[in-house]
Amino acid sequence: MKAADVRSMTLDQLNDELLKLKKERFNLRFQRATGQLENTARVRQVRRDIARIQTIARQKQAVQPRAK
């Protein structure tokens, strides 16, 4: 996932995507533990995508004015 794609998403979309990636990371960890994981590079991609989304979400929250 490209950073430009992530930046174009809203905070709600980012949270949904983050939840989806965390579920995928959990499943990949299970596959690795049971020896069923075929694409080992996917673990690294998912980890980095999660970090990218969290970083951009924090940036958007810092810019967004807080409701009183």
Residue frames as a rotation matrix with the C-alpha (Angstrom) as fourth column:
MET 1
0.584 0.812 0.000 0.00
0.812 -0.584 0.000 0.00
0.000 0.000 -1.000 0.00
LYS 2
-0.301 -0.693 0.656 1.39
0.686 -0.634 -0.356 3.35
0.662 0.343 0.666 -1.03
ALA 3
-0.660 -0.020 -0.751 1.55
0.647 -0.524 -0.555 6.28
-0.382 -0.852 0.359 1.37
ALA 4
-0.933 0.333 -0.136 -0.31
-0.357 -0.812 0.462 8.46
0.044 0.480 0.876 -1.14
ASP 5
-0.359 0.833 -0.421 -3.21
0.094 0.481 0.871 5.99
0.929 0.273 -0.251 -1.13
VAL 6
-0.247 0.210 -0.946 -3.31
0.939 0.291 -0.181 6.01
0.237 -0.933 -0.270 2.66
ARG 7
-0.878 -0.153 -0.454 -3.21
0.303 -0.911 -0.279 9.80
-0.371 -0.383 0.846 2.85
SER 8
-0.791 0.611 -0.012 -6.27
-0.362 -0.453 0.815 10.06
0.493 0.649 0.579 0.60
MET 9
-0.275 0.697 -0.662 -8.36
0.590 0.667 0.456 8.00
0.759 -0.265 -0.595 3.07
THR 10
0.286 0.440 0.851 -10.51
-0.512 -0.681 0.524 9.45
0.810 -0.586 0.030 5.85
LEU 11
-0.528 -0.488 0.695 -9.88
-0.838 0.165 -0.520 8.58
0.140 -0.857 -0.496 9.50
ASP 12
0.325 0.730 0.601 -12.79
-0.730 0.598 -0.331 6.12
-0.601 -0.331 0.727 9.49
GLN 13
0.874 -0.058 -0.483 -11.41
-0.360 0.590 -0.722 4.37
0.327 0.805 0.495 6.43
LEU 14
-0.130 -0.992 0.004 -7.97
-0.648 0.082 -0.757 4.25
0.751 -0.101 -0.653 8.03
ASN 15
-0.334 0.064 0.940 -9.40
-0.887 0.315 -0.337 2.65
-0.318 -0.947 -0.048 11.15
ASP 16
0.747 0.648 0.150 -11.25
-0.529 0.715 -0.457 0.05
-0.403 0.262 0.877 9.07
GLU 17
0.636 -0.588 -0.501 -8.13
-0.349 0.360 -0.865 -0.76
0.689 0.725 0.024 7.07
LEU 18
-0.348 -0.778 0.523 -6.08
-0.830 -0.004 -0.558 -0.96
0.436 -0.628 -0.644 10.26
LEU 19
0.108 0.492 0.864 -8.51
-0.797 0.562 -0.221 -3.46
-0.594 -0.665 0.453 11.77
LYS 20
0.936 0.258 -0.239 -8.41
-0.351 0.663 -0.662 -5.56
-0.012 0.703 0.711 8.60
LEU 21
0.274 -0.922 -0.273 -4.60
-0.456 0.125 -0.881 -5.60
0.847 0.366 -0.387 8.57
LYS 22
-0.356 -0.378 0.855 -4.39
-0.934 0.121 -0.335 -6.53
0.023 -0.918 -0.397 12.25
LYS 23
0.567 0.613 0.550 -6.67
-0.566 0.775 -0.280 -9.50
-0.598 -0.152 0.787 11.61
GLU 24
0.867 -0.304 -0.396 -4.50
-0.234 0.452 -0.861 -10.52
0.441 0.839 0.320 8.67
ARG 25
-0.119 -0.957 0.266 -1.37
-0.756 -0.087 -0.649 -10.22
0.644 -0.278 -0.713 10.83
PHE 26
-0.034 0.199 0.979 -2.97
-0.878 0.462 -0.125 -12.47
-0.477 -0.864 0.159 13.44
ASN 27
0.889 0.430 0.156 -3.82
-0.291 0.795 -0.532 -15.08
-0.352 0.428 0.832 10.80
LEU 28
0.576 -0.752 -0.320 -0.32
-0.377 0.103 -0.921 -14.91
0.726 0.651 -0.224 9.33
ARG 29
-0.262 -0.658 0.706 1.19
-0.945 0.026 -0.326 -15.46
0.196 -0.752 -0.629 12.77
PHE 30
0.352 0.484 0.801 -0.98
-0.615 0.765 -0.192 -18.55
-0.706 -0.424 0.567 13.20
GLN 31
0.975 0.011 -0.221 0.02
-0.193 0.530 -0.826 -19.86
0.108 0.848 0.519 9.78
ARG 32
0.165 -0.986 -0.015 3.69
-0.661 -0.100 -0.743 -19.36
0.732 0.132 -0.669 10.59
ALA 33
-0.218 -0.216 0.952 3.32
-0.947 0.281 -0.153 -21.18
-0.235 -0.935 -0.266 13.92
THR 34
0.479 0.499 0.722 1.63
-0.335 0.865 -0.375 -24.16
-0.811 -0.062 0.581 12.29
GLY 35
-0.495 -0.809 0.317 4.02
0.047 0.340 0.939 -24.28
-0.868 0.480 -0.130 9.33
GLN 36
0.183 0.679 0.711 1.37
0.830 0.281 -0.482 -23.38
-0.527 0.678 -0.512 6.75
LEU 37
0.565 0.028 -0.825 2.75
-0.136 -0.983 -0.126 -19.97
-0.814 0.184 -0.551 5.78
GLU 38
0.477 -0.350 0.806 3.82
0.843 0.442 -0.307 -19.89
-0.249 0.826 0.506 2.14
ASN 39
0.337 -0.307 0.890 4.46
0.460 -0.771 -0.440 -16.18
0.822 0.557 -0.118 1.52
THR 40
0.131 -0.353 -0.926 6.76
0.989 -0.024 0.149 -15.16
-0.075 -0.935 0.346 4.35
ALA 41
-0.829 -0.463 0.313 7.30
0.510 -0.856 0.084 -11.70
0.229 0.229 0.946 2.85
ARG 42
-0.036 0.914 0.405 3.63
0.318 -0.373 0.872 -10.89
0.947 0.160 -0.277 3.45
VAL 43
0.425 0.128 -0.896 4.26
0.902 0.024 0.431 -10.72
0.076 -0.991 -0.105 7.21
ARG 44
-0.538 -0.735 -0.414 6.72
0.731 -0.651 0.206 -7.89
-0.420 -0.192 0.887 6.69
GLN 45
-0.746 0.322 0.583 4.41
0.308 -0.609 0.731 -6.08
0.591 0.724 0.355 4.26
VAL 46
0.309 0.939 -0.153 1.51
0.554 -0.046 0.832 -6.21
0.773 -0.342 -0.534 6.68
ARG 47
0.184 -0.323 -0.928 3.64
0.945 -0.202 0.258 -4.97
-0.271 -0.925 0.268 9.59
ARG 48
-0.813 -0.577 -0.076 4.85
0.522 -0.781 0.343 -2.02
-0.257 0.239 0.936 7.57
ASP 49
-0.466 0.736 0.490 1.37
0.313 -0.381 0.870 -1.21
0.827 0.559 -0.053 6.26
ILE 50
0.459 0.607 -0.649 0.07
0.813 0.009 0.583 -1.16
0.359 -0.794 -0.490 9.84
ALA 51
-0.181 -0.627 -0.758 2.85
0.818 -0.523 0.238 1.21
-0.546 -0.577 0.608 10.87
ARG 52
-0.897 -0.150 0.415 2.23
0.398 -0.680 0.616 3.43
0.190 0.718 0.670 7.84
ILE 53
-0.042 0.972 0.230 -1.49
0.454 -0.187 0.871 3.68
0.890 0.141 -0.434 8.56
GLN 54
0.452 0.187 -0.872 -0.93
0.892 -0.107 0.439 4.41
-0.011 -0.977 -0.215 12.25
THR 55
-0.555 -0.749 -0.361 1.58
0.709 -0.653 0.266 7.14
-0.435 -0.108 0.894 11.44
ILE 56
-0.828 0.270 0.492 -0.66
0.233 -0.632 0.739 8.88
0.511 0.726 0.460 8.92
ALA 57
0.232 0.946 -0.227 -3.70
0.638 0.029 0.770 8.55
0.735 -0.323 -0.597 11.21
ARG 58
0.146 -0.249 -0.957 -1.78
0.918 -0.326 0.225 10.26
-0.368 -0.912 0.181 14.02
GLN 59
-0.870 -0.492 0.031 -0.75
0.456 -0.779 0.430 13.04
-0.187 0.389 0.902 11.64
LYS 60
-0.469 0.774 0.425 -4.35
0.284 -0.324 0.903 13.57
0.836 0.544 -0.068 10.55
GLN 61
0.416 0.630 -0.656 -5.56
0.823 0.046 0.566 13.61
0.387 -0.775 -0.499 14.15
ALA 62
-0.289 -0.610 -0.738 -2.95
0.828 -0.546 0.127 16.21
-0.480 -0.574 0.663 15.09
VAL 63
-0.968 -0.078 0.238 -4.10
0.212 -0.763 0.611 18.50
0.134 0.642 0.755 12.29
GLN 64
-0.220 0.974 0.061 -7.81
0.466 0.050 0.883 17.97
0.857 0.223 -0.465 12.85
PRO 65
-0.560 0.062 0.826 -9.35
-0.594 -0.725 -0.349 20.40
0.577 -0.686 0.443 15.35
ARG 66
-0.892 0.211 -0.400 -10.73
0.409 0.754 -0.514 18.76
0.193 -0.622 -0.759 18.48
ALA 67
-0.052 0.960 0.276 -14.45
0.204 -0.260 0.944 18.97
0.978 0.105 -0.182 19.21
LYS 68
-0.867 -0.238 0.438 -15.39
-0.318 -0.412 -0.854 20.75
0.384 -0.880 0.281 22.45
